[in-house]
Structure formats: structure tokens, C-alpha cells
Amino acid sequence: MESSTATDLNDELDPSSTLLDLTSYQLHDLDSVELPPNLTELDLTANRLSTLDPRIGQLSDLKKLSLRQNLITDSGVEPLSSWNALSYLEELVLRDNQLKNIPDVSIFKKLLVFDVSFNEIASLHGLSRVCNTLKELYVSKNEVTKIEEIQHFHQLLILELGSNKLRVMENLENLVNLQELWLGRNRIKLVNLCGLKCIKKISLQSNRLTSMIGFEVC
């Protein structure tokens, strides 16, 4: 049934299209799927993938790659770190997989959006290798206990760290362009917005705040 679905999909593909949306095909692999070499966007959301097809690493025009809601582990995502042809990727979504660590994405020198929410990540260790071009970082619904390795993200506009195990607001002072900060459902007691001159939205609901002191501009 799965192979016939993939065959039908290939029959429907427009070879001149630069967008391939394979959302919710329940694919375990991409063996039966053609990947046009001129793709700029590849959406593999809601499948059953546990590894990455090496052909993805040859899509040199790719700007957006979504692997949301699959079964990808740390070892499964590891090939990304050596796919030089994808160095101009701008958006990488690994949301809702089985990652325990921040993957090595240092090869992506133009990365703007990085999403690893809804995984099993316990530490932000590894973010220091992420390019400072980043504008949106999503790490919600993990097991993170400390805000760290984000000081170089001077261009960051959105930081999502809700539903983790954070206790302290720290290492945020260099995020001078940050506009949205989402820290709801953590264990934070004190507010610290020092350095966040451009902040427009902040979420701290369902924490352990002991006072409202700290919301004033530092």
C-alpha cells in the first residue's frame, strides 16, 4: 500500500516544481520517491522516517527542510553535519522527533530558523556552533535546565523555551534584537530582562514567580 502511494505521488509530481510536500504519507523511507534536484523546499512532516535519505544531501538549492513529527534520533540526524551541498539552508525543522541532543548544524552558514521543539533534549550544549545569522530558535517542550550558548545570537528575534525545566533567566543580555521571548511552563522565580531593549512579547505563565520586579526596562 505504501509503495503504491509513493508511485501515485511520483505520477503527480511536477518536475519543474521547487516545492515537494510529502506531509502525512506515513513513509518509512524515501526509496520510492523522486527528489527533483532543483528543490528549494522539502516538507517531510508526519511520516515514519528514522534516517535521512542521502539524496537530500545533494539538493544544493534547498532553503527549507522540515522533518517535523518523525522518528529521527541523534544518530539518524548525524549525516546533516557533513552535507556541504546544503550549506545555504535557511530553515531546518526537527520538531517532534526523538532527539536527545542539539544536532550539529554548524555547516549551515545562512540558517535563519531552527526548530527542535518537542524532543527529549536536556541541554542547549551545541548551540554555540549554530551560525549567528539565526533569527528564530524553538526549543520548547524538552528537558532543558539552563539557558546557555546563545550569547552570539545578536540577530535573534524569537526565542521559544517554554515547557522545560528552567529555573533562572540568564545569558539573555546579548540578544539585543529579541522581540519575542517565550518561557512559560518552567520553574523560574525571578524576572531578568536586562539588555532586552526590543522585546515586544514575553510569556512567563505557569512559572514560580515570587514578584513582578524585573519587568521594568534595565
One Martini backbone bead per residue (centre of mass of N, CA, C, O) as a GRO file, in nm:
protein
  218
    1MET     BB    1   0.058   0.062  -0.021
    2GLU     BB    2   0.297   0.254   0.008
    3SER     BB    3   0.419   0.225  -0.281
    4SER     BB    4   0.166   0.320  -0.435
    5THR     BB    5   0.165   0.597  -0.311
    6ALA     BB    6   0.441   0.681  -0.424
    7THR     BB    7   0.368   0.638  -0.720
    8ASP     BB    8   0.138   0.840  -0.731
    9LEU     BB    9   0.310   1.078  -0.650
   10ASN     BB   10   0.507   1.076  -0.893
   11ASP     BB   11   0.278   1.126  -1.104
   12GLU     BB   12   0.212   1.422  -0.971
   13LEU     BB   13   0.471   1.542  -1.029
   14ASP     BB   14   0.650   1.843  -1.080
   15PRO     BB   15   0.963   1.882  -1.214
   16SER     BB   16   0.954   2.215  -1.188
   17SER     BB   17   0.926   2.206  -0.900
   18THR     BB   18   1.048   2.345  -0.571
   19LEU     BB   19   0.812   2.186  -0.421
   20LEU     BB   20   0.792   1.923  -0.160
   21ASP     BB   21   0.497   1.757  -0.032
   22LEU     BB   22   0.499   1.477   0.225
   23THR     BB   23   0.262   1.495   0.406
   24SER     BB   24   0.122   1.218   0.554
   25TYR     BB   25   0.249   0.928   0.415
   26GLN     BB   26   0.397   0.723   0.607
   27LEU     BB   27   0.701   0.713   0.564
   28HIS     BB   28   1.003   0.514   0.605
   29ASP     BB   29   1.096   0.610   0.319
   30LEU     BB   30   1.241   0.738  -0.013
   31ASP     BB   31   1.282   0.515  -0.237
   32SER     BB   32   0.996   0.586  -0.412
   33VAL     BB   33   1.111   0.884  -0.435
   34GLU     BB   34   1.138   1.171  -0.609
   35LEU     BB   35   1.419   1.415  -0.621
   36PRO     BB   36   1.443   1.707  -0.727
   37PRO     BB   37   1.733   1.904  -0.775
   38ASN     BB   38   1.557   2.200  -0.753
   39LEU     BB   39   1.496   2.215  -0.466
   40THR     BB   40   1.384   2.445  -0.190
   41GLU     BB   41   1.146   2.254  -0.072
   42LEU     BB   42   1.109   2.011   0.210
   43ASP     BB   43   0.824   1.817   0.322
   44LEU     BB   44   0.824   1.556   0.601
   45THR     BB   45   0.576   1.559   0.756
   46ALA     BB   46   0.435   1.300   0.902
   47ASN     BB   47   0.614   1.035   0.940
   48ARG     BB   48   0.857   0.733   0.962
   49LEU     BB   49   1.133   0.856   0.998
   50SER     BB   50   1.488   0.762   1.103
   51THR     BB   51   1.625   0.857   0.839
   52LEU     BB   52   1.838   0.998   0.590
   53ASP     BB   53   1.839   1.071   0.274
   54PRO     BB   54   2.122   1.122   0.082
   55ARG     BB   55   1.985   1.299  -0.145
   56ILE     BB   56   1.942   1.554   0.023
   57GLY     BB   57   2.260   1.627   0.022
   58GLN     BB   58   2.221   1.727  -0.307
   59LEU     BB   59   2.035   1.987  -0.247
   60SER     BB   60   2.168   2.293  -0.325
   61ASP     BB   61   1.877   2.472  -0.322
   62LEU     BB   62   1.805   2.435  -0.037
   63LYS     BB   63   1.609   2.616   0.226
   64LYS     BB   64   1.380   2.400   0.319
   65LEU     BB   65   1.353   2.169   0.612
   66SER     BB   66   1.110   1.918   0.704
   67LEU     BB   67   1.101   1.674   1.002
   68ARG     BB   68   0.840   1.666   1.128
   69GLN     BB   69   0.711   1.410   1.281
   70ASN     BB   70   0.912   1.166   1.360
   71LEU     BB   71   1.197   0.912   1.425
   72ILE     BB   72   1.445   1.091   1.497
   73THR     BB   73   1.770   1.061   1.590
   74ASP     BB   74   2.087   1.139   1.649
   75SER     BB   75   2.197   0.935   1.436
   76GLY     BB   76   1.994   1.011   1.206
   77VAL     BB   77   2.102   1.329   1.187
   78GLU     BB   78   2.417   1.331   1.145
   79PRO     BB   79   2.462   1.375   0.829
   80LEU     BB   80   2.413   1.684   0.816
   81SER     BB   81   2.713   1.777   0.904
   82SER     BB   82   2.822   1.679   0.585
   83TRP     BB   83   2.626   1.861   0.395
   84ASN     BB   84   2.757   2.092   0.193
   85ALA     BB   85   2.524   2.150  -0.020
   86LEU     BB   86   2.341   2.277   0.240
   87SER     BB   87   2.476   2.557   0.343
   88TYR     BB   88   2.203   2.746   0.250
   89LEU     BB   89   2.024   2.685   0.466
   90GLU     BB   90   1.738   2.846   0.648
   91GLU     BB   91   1.540   2.592   0.728
   92LEU     BB   92   1.507   2.383   1.034
   93VAL     BB   93   1.290   2.099   1.108
   94LEU     BB   94   1.283   1.883   1.427
   95ARG     BB   95   1.013   1.848   1.530
   96ASP     BB   96   0.902   1.582   1.679
   97ASN     BB   97   1.111   1.360   1.800
   98GLN     BB   98   1.426   1.177   1.932
   99LEU     BB   99   1.598   1.392   2.063
  100LYS     BB  100   1.885   1.455   2.302
  101ASN     BB  101   2.035   1.659   2.108
  102ILE     BB  102   2.202   1.900   1.962
  103PRO     BB  103   2.262   1.933   1.653
  104ASP     BB  104   2.493   1.955   1.394
  105VAL     BB  105   2.467   2.290   1.214
  106SER     BB  106   2.739   2.447   1.124
  107ILE     BB  107   2.713   2.428   0.801
  108PHE     BB  108   2.488   2.653   0.829
  109LYS     BB  109   2.546   2.993   0.725
  110LYS     BB  110   2.207   3.085   0.679
  111LEU     BB  111   2.053   3.039   0.929
  112LEU     BB  112   1.715   3.133   1.063
  113VAL     BB  113   1.565   2.849   1.130
  114PHE     BB  114   1.529   2.659   1.449
  115ASP     BB  115   1.366   2.334   1.523
  116VAL     BB  116   1.353   2.131   1.854
  117SER     BB  117   1.089   2.067   1.945
  118PHE     BB  118   0.964   1.798   2.088
  119ASN     BB  119   1.178   1.641   2.269
  120GLU     BB  120   1.483   1.516   2.472
  121ILE     BB  121   1.631   1.776   2.560
  122ALA     BB  122   1.872   1.872   2.828
  123SER     BB  123   2.063   2.061   2.640
  124LEU     BB  124   2.224   2.351   2.476
  125HIS     BB  125   2.447   2.199   2.383
  126GLY     BB  126   2.560   2.331   2.052
  127LEU     BB  127   2.467   2.628   1.989
  128SER     BB  128   2.754   2.758   1.945
  129ARG     BB  129   2.757   2.630   1.635
  130VAL     BB  130   2.548   2.818   1.554
  131CYS     BB  131   2.468   3.049   1.354
  132ASN     BB  132   2.441   3.414   1.384
  133THR     BB  133   2.182   3.438   1.177
  134LEU     BB  134   1.972   3.378   1.369
  135LYS     BB  135   1.604   3.444   1.432
  136GLU     BB  136   1.486   3.145   1.509
  137LEU     BB  137   1.420   2.968   1.828
  138TYR     BB  138   1.315   2.622   1.901
  139VAL     BB  139   1.287   2.454   2.252
  140SER     BB  140   1.032   2.326   2.325
  141LYS     BB  141   0.949   2.057   2.496
  142ASN     BB  142   1.175   1.966   2.710
  143GLU     BB  143   1.480   1.927   2.946
  144VAL     BB  144   1.578   2.206   3.008
  145THR     BB  145   1.792   2.383   3.270
  146LYS     BB  146   1.969   2.589   3.076
  147ILE     BB  147   2.076   2.901   2.968
  148GLU     BB  148   2.284   2.855   2.675
  149GLU     BB  149   2.469   2.928   2.396
  150ILE     BB  150   2.331   3.241   2.292
  151GLN     BB  151   2.516   3.508   2.282
  152HIS     BB  152   2.556   3.516   1.945
  153PHE     BB  153   2.239   3.601   1.890
  154HIS     BB  154   2.198   3.914   1.771
  155GLN     BB  155   1.946   3.845   1.551
  156LEU     BB  156   1.738   3.755   1.739
  157LEU     BB  157   1.367   3.744   1.766
  158ILE     BB  158   1.304   3.434   1.855
  159LEU     BB  159   1.239   3.269   2.180
  160GLU     BB  160   1.173   2.917   2.257
  161LEU     BB  161   1.138   2.775   2.615
  162GLY     BB  162   0.901   2.620   2.673
  163SER     BB  163   0.857   2.350   2.857
  164ASN     BB  164   1.074   2.309   3.092
  165LYS     BB  165   1.357   2.337   3.357
  166LEU     BB  166   1.374   2.631   3.427
  167ARG     BB  167   1.508   2.879   3.682
  168VAL     BB  168   1.682   3.087   3.499
  169MET     BB  169   1.741   3.410   3.378
  170GLU     BB  170   1.998   3.385   3.128
  171ASN     BB  171   2.202   3.496   2.876
  172LEU     BB  172   2.030   3.760   2.728
  173GLU     BB  173   2.189   4.042   2.686
  174ASN     BB  174   2.277   3.988   2.364
  175LEU     BB  175   1.964   4.003   2.267
  176VAL     BB  176   1.905   4.302   2.122
  177ASN     BB  177   1.660   4.196   1.900
  178LEU     BB  178   1.455   4.083   2.078
  179GLN     BB  179   1.085   4.027   2.066
  180GLU     BB  180   1.048   3.713   2.157
  181LEU     BB  181   0.961   3.551   2.480
  182TRP     BB  182   0.937   3.198   2.571
  183LEU     BB  183   0.878   3.074   2.933
  184GLY     BB  184   0.666   2.885   2.981
  185ARG     BB  185   0.660   2.624   3.184
  186ASN     BB  186   0.850   2.648   3.443
  187ARG     BB  187   1.091   2.750   3.734
  188ILE     BB  188   1.066   3.053   3.759
  189LYS     BB  189   1.122   3.335   3.996
  190LEU     BB  190   1.291   3.548   3.826
  191VAL     BB  191   1.320   3.854   3.659
  192ASN     BB  192   1.529   3.908   3.346
  193LEU     BB  193   1.565   4.194   3.102
  194CYS     BB  194   1.846   4.254   3.045
  195GLY     BB  195   1.902   4.403   2.717
  196LEU     BB  196   1.586   4.395   2.623
  197LYS     BB  197   1.492   4.653   2.413
  198CYS     BB  198   1.285   4.491   2.184
  199ILE     BB  199   1.065   4.384   2.347
  200LYS     BB  200   0.709   4.265   2.294
  201LYS     BB  201   0.710   3.956   2.391
  202ILE     BB  202   0.606   3.779   2.698
  203SER     BB  203   0.632   3.447   2.852
  204LEU     BB  204   0.547   3.338   3.217
  205GLN     BB  205   0.360   3.122   3.253
  206SER     BB  206   0.376   2.878   3.476
  207ASN     BB  207   0.550   2.952   3.726
  208ARG     BB  208   0.757   3.086   4.027
  209LEU     BB  209   0.682   3.368   4.091
  210THR     BB  210   0.749   3.620   4.356
  211SER     BB  211   0.752   3.868   4.147
  212MET     BB  212   0.747   4.172   3.933
  213ILE     BB  213   1.028   4.211   3.943
  214GLY     BB  214   1.196   4.292   3.617
  215PHE     BB  215   1.000   4.431   3.398
  216GLU     BB  216   1.174   4.648   3.384
  217VAL     BB  217   1.385   4.852   3.236
  218CYS     BB  218   1.746   4.831   3.237
   0.00000   0.00000   0.00000
